Amino acid sequence: MTSQRLANVAYLDALRPDSGWHTEFAFLASYSADLVALVAALLAISGRDDDRGSGSKVDFVTAIERTADRVRLILQAGRLVAPAKTPRILSILDRYVREVRHDESIRSWHPKATLCKHKRNDSHEVQWRLWIGSRNLTRDLSWDSGLTLVSSPNSSGIEVPGIEELAAELATHAQLPGVAAEVVRSQLRTVRWEVPDGCTVRNLRMFTNNAKRTLPTAPAGLQKVVLVSPFLDGNIVSKIARWGDHSTRRLIVSSMLELAKLQHQEAKPLTGFEQLLCMDAPVPDDQFASIDADKENAKSDDEEPEPRGLHAKLLYAETETEHLLWTGSANFTQRGWQGPNSEIIAELKVSDEIAAGINDFVSRARTVQVHEMGAATEIDPTEEALECSRKEVCTVWNVRQTLRSGGSSLTATDDPNPTNPTVTLAVGTLVSDLVAWPRGATEISLPLMSAVDVTELLRCRLFLNDKSVTWLMRAPLDPTPDADRDRLAIANYLDPKSFLAWIRSLLTEETAGDGGGEWDRSDHDFHSRNVRTTGPTWWIPTLEEVLKAWARDPASLKSVDRKLRDYLAIIRSDSTDKVTQADRHAIDQFHQTWLVLSKALIGVSG
């Protein structure tokens, strides 16, 4: 990560289709995620992200239109967070989210991967892209590791065993319409892959609860081994500490907290390492919910970057003849490397150049002396109780929503409250006030909400003493929110200028002006920052643009006509002061012109 957004990272590069291509479908697997980072991924998947991993309102709605029912985020239940200032439009992201409800006291859904199927616009040519690594779909700026594989267009690449099974597992959890696990497995069976220069992929596996796994065997003639992980387990670390012989150099890189924890264990698992190195611990995902967006975006690009924590997971082994690397999602803990967590791990043989890069990364860490570690840090009992209660709630959560004239009701199979009687649970929608869930109750009512705020994503918050923890959970609606809900939400999200700027972008295949401002800014925020605004001559599509679009591709006008029919009546019916008289006049004028043009050019009458 190189900025406060999701800018210039290989993760987004792996998602983004090349020019002239589009995304047929994509799976995003993560342990944790936040909605802002999910928007960045959707923008990249639709080819609408900017150089900061963000985009305008026009980019946002284009991304939603292009990715609906094509993308799924699969994550551990209870690990989805929203920004403290939640734009109302984020309610429609429920359609992208699918949870894996593992009991985290035992195991976690922990793989980090993306699998995209891209198609060329003017042919049936297909390109697959697979990324695996250590990065969660959050705004964390920590150091992460990753590997991107791209399918070979002429079958000249290599076979990578394990990818078909990985894809089938993701497809099973994703439940995308028309994308069955067996179909994806079959399509990938004959695919060959291009790998990054300097890499040979020896093995790539997705481990689930039932898959047997062990630590790799130490290679013969081991000269050097480097273990990099933000979270450690004494049992696993002690095994790596015994790799090689008396001449083998062993280094370990983690946070000071983790190193201190192991140093004070009776078995002394760090004894075999000649050098202990530390980096900052990764930022907890929940912390991003309280970032002040205004303060964040006011920072200059010239400022020094913030210190970066450690989130990469690497095991590097060096012999006289080869460099070996194991990387992926698994921390060096027993649950990660020996089960039962769901994890992805790749074994690579790498070149001297990549080995030098790993050694350069390790050189950024600070050497730690044993006397610096002090006593092991005690866990805050309130925070520990909240975290245990969160895991309980997420494990038993089986809640459905029913819309009623007075609001909505939540019905649970069992009382979702944690067993700790001192911890209280409250729930609400993304934008509503929270409502306490009484102990022993299996049904509660939520306040009246606007139709644009209907969502399957609910905020859950646990309180204990003066602390709390908040996250999002799905509570399915029957019927499921459909395209009508999305259209209503988008029409409410776009003011007239932004809407017609979107229509103009569809005609010209370019974003018009500023695209309505940044996607996560309200009208007040946008104008308060002295962003240039212009009159109707800037944001209303012109006759020339309509005619050029028709000459280039008559079908594009039919698509635009459908958008106008879907959205224009909703926007024109807005009685708030968001729509000025001048805006209404400009929209009416454009609509009348469009009715004449559409009838003449594509035979569509109003």
C-alpha positions in Angstrom: 0.0 0.0 0.0 1.3 3.4 -0.9 -1.5 5.8 0.1 -4.5 6.3 2.4 -6.6 4.7 -0.3 -6.1 1.3 -2.0 -3.7 2.8 -4.6 -1.3 1.1 -6.9 -1.4 -2.3 -5.3 -1.0 -5.6 -7.0 -4.3 -6.8 -5.4 -6.3 -4.3 -7.5 -4.2 -4.9 -10.6 -5.1 -8.6 -10.4 -8.8 -7.7 -10.4 -8.8 -5.1 -13.2 -9.6 -6.3 -16.7 -7.4 -5.1 -19.6 -8.8 -2.4 -21.9 -11.3 -4.1 -24.3 -12.1 -6.8 -21.8 -14.8 -7.2 -19.1 -15.3 -9.3 -16.0 -17.7 -12.2 -16.4 -17.5 -13.1 -12.7 -15.1 -12.8 -9.7 -14.7 -14.5 -6.3 -13.1 -12.5 -3.5 -12.0 -14.5 -0.5 -10.9 -12.8 2.7 -10.9 -13.4 6.5 -12.0 -9.8 7.2 -13.2 -6.9 5.0 -14.6 -3.5 5.1 -17.2 -1.9 2.8 -14.9 0.9 1.5 -12.3 -1.7 0.4 -15.1 -3.7 -1.2 -16.1 -0.6 -3.3 -12.4 -0.3 -4.4 -12.5 -3.9 -5.6 -15.7 -3.4 -7.5 -14.4 -0.3 -9.1 -11.3 -2.2 -10.2 -13.3 -5.2 -11.4 -15.4 -2.9 -13.6 -12.3 -1.0 -14.8 -13.5 2.3 -13.2 -11.0 2.8 -10.4 -8.6 5.8 -10.3 -4.9 5.9 -9.3 -5.9 5.9 -5.7 -8.2 2.9 -5.8 -11.2 5.1 -5.6 -13.6 6.8 -8.0 -16.4 9.2 -8.6 -20.2 8.7 -8.2 -20.5 8.0 -11.9 -17.7 5.4 -11.5 -19.5 3.9 -8.5 -22.9 3.4 -10.2 -21.2 2.1 -13.4 -19.4 -0.5 -11.2 -22.6 -1.5 -9.5 -24.3 -2.0 -12.9 -21.4 -4.0 -14.3 -20.8 -6.3 -11.3 -24.3 -7.1 -9.9 -24.7 -10.8 -9.7 -21.2 -11.2 -11.0 -19.1 -10.8 -7.9 -19.1 -12.3 -4.4 -17.1 -11.5 -1.3 -16.7 -14.6 0.9 -15.5 -13.9 4.4 -15.6 -15.1 8.0 -18.9 -14.2 9.7 -18.4 -11.3 12.1 -15.4 -9.8 10.3 -17.1 -7.2 8.0 -16.9 -3.6 9.1 -18.3 -0.3 7.8 -17.0 3.2 8.1 -18.2 5.3 11.0 -19.8 7.7 8.5 -21.6 5.2 6.4 -22.9 6.6 3.0 -26.5 5.3 2.6 -25.6 3.8 -0.8 -23.5 1.1 0.9 -26.7 -0.6 1.9 -26.9 -2.2 -1.6 -23.6 -4.0 -1.1 -25.4 -6.8 0.7 -25.9 -8.5 -2.6 -22.1 -9.1 -2.8 -21.5 -10.5 0.7 -21.6 -14.2 1.7 -20.4 -15.3 5.1 -18.8 -18.5 6.3 -20.1 -19.1 9.8 -17.2 -21.1 11.3 -17.0 -21.1 15.1 -13.9 -19.0 15.6 -13.2 -20.5 19.0 -12.3 -23.6 17.0 -11.4 -22.5 13.4 -11.7 -19.6 11.0 -12.3 -19.0 7.3 -8.9 -17.5 6.6 -8.0 -17.7 2.9 -7.1 -14.6 0.9 -7.6 -15.0 -2.8 -9.3 -13.5 -5.9 -10.3 -15.5 -8.9 -11.5 -13.5 -12.0 -12.8 -14.7 -15.3 -12.4 -11.9 -17.9 -13.8 -12.0 -21.5 -12.7 -9.9 -24.5 -15.5 -7.6 -25.6 -15.3 -8.4 -29.3 -14.7 -12.2 -29.1 -15.1 -15.3 -27.0 -11.5 -15.2 -25.8 -11.2 -15.8 -22.0 -8.5 -14.8 -19.5 -8.4 -16.1 -15.9 -6.6 -14.3 -13.1 -5.8 -15.8 -9.7 -4.3 -13.9 -6.8 -3.4 -15.5 -3.5 -1.7 -13.9 -0.6 -1.8 -12.5 2.9 -3.9 -9.4 2.3 -7.4 -9.0 3.7 -9.9 -6.8 1.8 -9.4 -3.9 4.1 -7.7 -0.5 4.1 -4.8 -1.7 6.2 -1.5 -0.3 5.0 0.6 -3.2 6.4 3.3 -5.1 4.5 1.6 -8.0 2.7 2.7 -10.8 0.3 1.0 -12.0 -2.8 1.2 -14.1 -6.0 -0.6 -13.4 -9.2 -1.1 -16.0 -11.9 -2.6 -15.3 -15.4 -4.0 -17.9 -17.7 -1.9 -18.5 -20.9 -3.7 -17.4 -24.1 -2.1 -20.2 -26.2 -1.8 -23.0 -23.6 2.0 -22.5 -23.5 2.0 -21.9 -19.7 2.4 -24.4 -16.9 -0.1 -26.6 -15.1 -0.7 -25.6 -11.5 -2.4 -28.5 -9.6 -4.8 -27.4 -7.0 -6.4 -24.4 -8.7 -9.5 -26.3 -9.8 -10.2 -27.4 -6.3 -9.6 -23.9 -4.9 -12.0 -22.4 -7.5 -14.7 -25.0 -6.8 -14.5 -24.3 -3.0 -14.9 -20.6 -3.7 -17.8 -21.1 -6.1 -19.6 -23.3 -3.6 -19.5 -20.6 -1.0 -20.1 -17.7 -3.5 -23.5 -19.1 -4.8 -23.4 -16.8 -7.9 -26.3 -17.4 -10.2 -25.3 -19.6 -13.1 -21.7 -20.2 -11.8 -21.8 -23.7 -10.4 -18.7 -25.2 -8.6 -18.5 -28.2 -11.0 -18.7 -25.9 -14.1 -15.8 -23.7 -12.8 -13.8 -26.8 -11.9 -14.3 -28.1 -15.4 -13.5 -24.9 -17.2 -10.2 -24.6 -15.3 -9.1 -28.2 -15.8 -7.3 -27.5 -19.1 -6.1 -24.0 -18.2 -2.3 -23.3 -18.2 -0.8 -20.5 -16.3 1.8 -17.8 -16.8 3.7 -17.1 -13.6 5.8 -14.1 -12.6 9.4 -14.0 -13.8 11.7 -15.7 -11.4 9.0 -18.0 -10.0 8.3 -21.7 -10.3 5.1 -22.8 -8.6 5.6 -26.3 -7.2 2.4 -26.5 -5.3 -0.8 -24.5 -4.6 -3.3 -25.8 -2.1 -6.5 -24.6 -0.5 -6.9 -26.4 2.9 -10.3 -26.8 4.5 -11.3 -28.3 7.7 -10.9 -31.9 6.5 -7.8 -31.5 4.4 -4.6 -32.9 6.0 -1.7 -30.6 6.1 1.8 -30.5 7.7 4.7 -28.1 7.8 7.1 -28.6 4.9 10.2 -30.7 5.4 13.4 -28.8 5.8 15.4 -28.9 2.6 18.8 -30.7 2.6 21.8 -28.5 2.8 19.9 -25.6 4.4 22.0 -22.5 4.8 19.4 -20.0 5.8 15.8 -19.9 6.9 13.6 -16.8 7.4 10.2 -17.0 9.1 7.9 -13.9 8.7 4.5 -13.8 10.3 2.5 -11.2 12.3 1.0 -14.0 14.6 3.0 -16.9 16.0 2.5 -20.2 17.8 5.3 -21.6 20.0 4.7 -25.2 18.8 5.1 -24.3 15.1 8.0 -21.8 15.6 10.0 -24.4 17.6 9.8 -26.8 14.7 11.2 -24.2 12.3 13.9 -23.4 14.9 15.1 -27.0 14.5 15.5 -26.8 10.7 19.0 -27.4 9.4 22.1 -27.8 11.6 24.6 -25.8 13.6 25.7 -23.9 10.5 22.2 -22.8 9.4 21.2 -19.2 9.9 17.7 -18.8 11.3 15.8 -15.4 11.4 12.3 -14.6 12.6 10.4 -11.5 11.8 7.2 -10.6 13.8 5.8 -7.9 16.1 7.4 -7.2 19.4 4.2 -8.4 21.1 4.4 -11.8 19.5 8.1 -12.2 20.1 7.7 -11.3 23.7 4.9 -13.8 24.1 7.1 -16.6 22.8 10.1 -15.5 24.7 8.3 -16.0 28.0 7.0 -19.4 27.1 8.5 -22.2 29.2 9.6 -24.2 26.1 11.6 -21.2 24.7 10.7 -21.7 21.0 12.8 -18.8 19.9 16.1 -20.3 21.1 17.1 -21.7 17.7 16.9 -18.3 16.0 20.1 -16.3 15.8 18.3 -13.1 15.0 15.0 -11.8 16.2 13.5 -8.9 14.2 10.4 -6.9 14.7 8.0 -4.7 12.7 4.9 -2.9 13.9 1.9 -5.0 14.5 -0.9 -4.8 11.9 -3.7 -2.4 12.5 -6.9 -4.1 13.8 -9.6 -4.2 11.1 -12.1 -2.6 13.5 -10.0 0.5 13.8 -10.8 1.5 10.2 -14.4 2.0 11.2 -13.4 5.1 13.2 -11.1 6.8 10.7 -12.1 10.4 10.2 -12.5 10.5 6.4 -12.3 14.3 6.2 -9.0 14.3 8.0 -7.7 11.4 6.0 -8.4 12.9 2.6 -7.1 16.3 3.6 -3.6 14.9 3.9 -1.1 16.1 1.2 0.4 13.6 -1.1 3.8 15.0 -0.1 3.5 13.8 3.5 5.7 11.1 4.8 3.9 7.7 4.7 2.7 6.3 8.0 4.8 3.5 9.5 3.7 0.2 8.0 2.8 -2.8 10.1 3.6 -6.4 9.3 0.9 -8.7 7.8 3.0 -10.8 5.3 3.3 -14.6 5.9 6.5 -16.1 4.4 8.8 -19.0 5.0 12.0 -18.6 3.0 14.7 -21.3 2.8 18.0 -21.0 1.1 20.4 -23.8 0.1 23.5 -23.7 -2.0 21.5 -24.5 -5.2 18.0 -23.1 -4.8 15.7 -20.6 -3.0 12.4 -21.9 -1.7 9.4 -19.9 -0.6 6.1 -20.8 1.1 3.6 -18.0 1.2 -0.2 -17.5 1.4 -2.8 -16.8 4.0 -1.6 -19.0 6.9 0.0 -17.4 10.0 2.7 -19.6 11.6 0.2 -21.0 14.1 -1.0 -24.5 14.7 -4.5 -23.6 13.4 -3.0 -22.2 10.2 -0.4 -24.8 9.3 -1.9 -27.9 10.9 -5.6 -27.1 10.8 -8.5 -26.7 11.1 -8.5 -23.1 9.6 -9.3 -22.8 5.9 -6.1 -21.5 4.3 -4.3 -21.2 1.0 -0.6 -21.9 0.8 1.7 -21.9 -2.2 5.2 -23.4 -2.5 7.6 -21.7 -4.9 11.1 -21.9 -6.2 12.3 -18.3 -6.7 15.2 -16.7 -8.5 18.2 -14.9 -7.0 16.5 -11.5 -7.7 13.4 -12.4 -5.8 15.5 -13.8 -3.0 17.3 -10.5 -2.8 14.0 -8.7 -2.6 13.0 -10.9 0.4 16.3 -10.3 2.1 15.9 -6.5 1.5 12.5 -6.6 3.0 13.8 -8.4 6.1 16.5 -5.8 6.4 13.8 -3.2 7.1 13.0 -4.9 10.4 14.6 -3.9 13.6 16.8 -6.3 15.6 15.4 -7.1 19.0 17.5 -8.0 22.0 16.0 -10.3 24.6 16.3 -7.7 27.4 14.1 -5.3 25.4 11.1 -7.6 25.5 10.1 -7.1 29.1 7.2 -8.9 30.6 4.5 -10.4 28.3 1.7 -8.0 27.7 -1.5 -8.8 29.6 -4.7 -9.0 27.7 -7.3 -6.4 28.5 -10.1 -8.5 30.2 -12.9 -6.3 28.8 -11.6 -6.5 25.2 -11.1 -10.3 25.6 -14.7 -10.7 26.9 -16.0 -8.6 24.0 -14.1 -10.7 21.5 -15.2 -14.0 23.0 -18.8 -12.7 22.9 -18.5 -11.6 19.3 -17.5 -15.1 18.3 -20.4 -16.5 20.2 -22.9 -14.2 18.6 -21.6 -14.9 15.1 -21.7 -18.7 15.6 -25.3 -18.8 16.8 -26.5 -16.0 14.5 -29.4 -17.3 12.4 -31.5 -14.2 11.9 -34.0 -13.4 9.1 -35.8 -10.1 8.4 -39.3 -9.4 7.4 -40.4 -6.0 6.1 -43.6 -4.5 7.6 -45.4 -1.3 7.2 -44.0 0.0 10.5 -40.5 -1.0 9.8 -39.0 -4.5 9.9 -38.8 -7.4 12.3 -35.9 -9.7 13.0 -36.6 -13.3 13.8 -33.8 -15.6 15.2 -33.8 -19.4 15.6 -32.2 -18.9 19.0 -31.5 -15.9 21.2 -28.3 -14.4 19.7 -27.1 -12.8 22.9 -23.8 -14.0 24.3 -23.7 -16.1 27.4 -21.8 -13.5 29.3 -24.6 -11.7 31.2 -22.6 -8.5 31.5 -22.3 -8.0 27.7 -25.3 -6.4 25.9 -26.2 -6.7 22.3 -27.8 -4.1 20.0 -28.6 -4.2 16.3 -29.7 -1.9 13.6 -29.4 -1.2 9.9 -26.4 0.6 8.4 -28.1 4.0 8.9 -30.7 3.5 11.7 -30.4 3.8 15.4 -29.4 0.6 17.3 -32.0 -1.4 19.2 -31.2 -3.5 22.2 -31.9 -7.2 21.8 -33.5 -8.4 25.0 -32.1 -11.6 26.6 -34.3 -14.6 25.9 -36.0 -12.9 22.9 -36.0 -14.4 19.5 -37.8 -11.6 17.7 -37.4 -7.8 17.8 -38.6 -4.8 15.7 -36.5 -2.2 14.0 -37.6 1.4 13.4 -39.2 2.5 10.2 -36.7 2.8 7.4 -36.8 4.4 3.9 -37.1 2.0 1.0 -33.7 3.1 -0.2 -32.2 1.9 3.1 -33.6 -1.7 3.0 -30.6 -4.0 3.3 -29.6 -7.5 4.5 -26.6 -6.0 6.3 -27.1 -5.2 9.9 -24.9 -3.5 12.4 -24.2 -5.5 15.5 -22.7 -3.9 18.6 -21.6 -5.4 21.9 -21.2 -3.2 25.0 -19.2 -4.0 28.2 -18.2 -1.4 30.7 -16.9 1.6 28.7 -16.0 -0.3 25.6 -17.8 -1.7 22.6 -17.1 -3.7 19.4 -19.2 -3.2 16.2 -19.4 -5.3 13.0 -21.8 -6.2 10.2 -23.8 -9.4 9.8 -26.2 -10.6 7.1 -29.9 -11.1 8.0 -31.6 -12.4 4.8 -34.8 -10.8 3.6 -37.7 -12.6 2.0 -38.0 -11.7 -0.8 -34.3 -10.9 -1.4 -33.7 -7.2 -2.4 -33.7 -7.0 -6.1 -32.7 -4.7 -8.9 -35.7 -2.4 -8.1 -34.2 -1.7 -4.6 -30.8 -1.0 -6.2 -32.3 1.4 -8.8 -34.2 3.3 -6.1 -31.1 3.6 -4.0 -28.9 4.7 -6.9 -31.6 7.3 -8.1 -31.6 8.7 -4.5 -27.8 8.7 -4.5 -27.4 10.7 -7.7 -28.4 14.3 -8.0 -29.6 15.4 -11.5 -26.2 16.6 -12.5 -24.5 13.3 -11.5 -27.3 11.2 -13.2 -26.9 13.0 -16.5 -23.1 12.9 -16.2 -23.5 9.2 -15.9 -25.7 9.1 -19.0 -23.2 11.2 -20.8 -20.4 8.8 -19.8 -22.3 5.9 -21.2 -22.7 7.8 -24.5 -19.1 8.9 -24.8 -17.4 6.0 -22.9 -15.6 8.6 -20.8 -16.3 10.0 -17.4 -17.8 13.5 -17.8 -16.1 16.2 -15.7 -15.7 15.2 -12.1 -18.3 12.5 -12.3 -20.4 14.0 -9.6 -17.6 14.1 -7.1 -16.0 11.3 -5.0 -18.3 8.4 -4.5 -18.3 8.5 -0.7 -18.9 12.3 -0.5 -22.3 13.9 0.2 -23.3 16.9 -1.7 -22.5 19.1 1.3 -19.0 17.6 1.6 -18.4 17.9 -2.1 -19.3 21.6 -2.4 -17.7 22.6 0.9 -14.3 21.6 -0.5 -14.5 24.3 -3.2 -14.7 21.8 -6.0 -15.4 23.5 -9.3 -19.1 23.2 -10.4 -20.4 24.1 -13.8 -23.7 24.7 -15.5 -25.9 22.6 -17.7 -23.6 23.0 -20.8 -21.1 20.8 -19.0 -23.3 18.0 -17.6 -26.1 17.5 -20.1 -25.4 15.2 -23.0 -25.2 17.0 -26.3 -26.9 16.2 -29.6 -23.4 15.6 -31.1 -22.6 13.0 -28.4 -25.8 11.1 -28.9 -25.3 11.0 -32.7 -21.6 9.8 -32.3 -22.7 7.1 -29.9 -25.4 5.9 -32.4 -22.9 5.9 -35.3 -20.4 3.9 -33.2 -22.8 1.4 -31.7 -26.6 1.8 -32.1 -27.1 -0.8 -29.3 -25.5 1.7 -26.8 -28.5 4.0 -27.3 -30.9 1.2 -26.3 -28.9 0.7 -23.1 -29.0 4.4 -22.4 -32.8 4.4 -23.1 -33.3 1.6 -20.5 -31.3 3.6 -17.9 -33.5 6.7 -18.6 -36.7 4.7 -18.2 -35.4 3.0 -15.0 -34.1 6.1 -13.2 -35.5 9.3 -14.7 -39.0 9.1 -13.2 -37.6 8.5 -9.7 -35.2 11.4 -10.0 -37.9 13.8 -11.4 -40.2 12.8 -8.5 -37.7 13.9 -5.9 -39.4 16.7 -3.9 -36.4 17.6 -1.8 -34.3 20.7 -2.3 -31.6 18.5 -3.8 -33.3 19.0 -7.1 -33.5 22.7 -8.0 -35.9 24.3 -10.5 -33.0 24.9 -12.8 -32.1 21.2 -12.6 -35.7 20.1 -13.3 -35.9 22.4 -16.3 -32.6 21.0 -17.7 -33.7 17.4 -17.1 -37.1 18.0 -18.8 -35.4 19.7 -21.7 -33.0 16.8 -22.2 -35.9 14.2 -21.8 -37.9 15.9 -24.5 -34.9 15.9 -26.8 -34.2 12.3 -26.1 -37.7 11.2 -26.9 -37.4 12.7 -30.4 -33.9 11.2 -30.9 -34.6 7.7 -29.6 -37.6 7.4 -31.8 -35.7 8.5 -34.9 -32.5 6.6 -34.3 -33.5 3.3 -32.6 -37.3 3.3 -33.1 -38.1 3.6 -29.4 -41.1 5.8 -28.5 -42.0 7.2 -25.2 
